[in-house]
């Protein structure tokens, strides 16, 4: 296996890969905010509950990614 391919496979466990995951997860929060706003204006309780559950999933996902980022520390896969 080439060195570049090995680095690409390790991208998910690198700091930059974790930062990218955090950014995409946070970007998903925009959709949930729009969904919640629309549910409030339409007085749709079921959609509002769905938005709340989705928001909780996003917060949990961000917390897990932040924990992984802290665990990576100095042993970054792409740097070595």
Secondary structure, DSSP 8 states (H G I E B T S, - for coil): --HHHHHHHTGGGSHHHHHHHHHHHHHHHHHHHHHHHHHHHHT-HHHHHHHHHHHHHHHHHHHHHHHHHHHHTT--TTT-
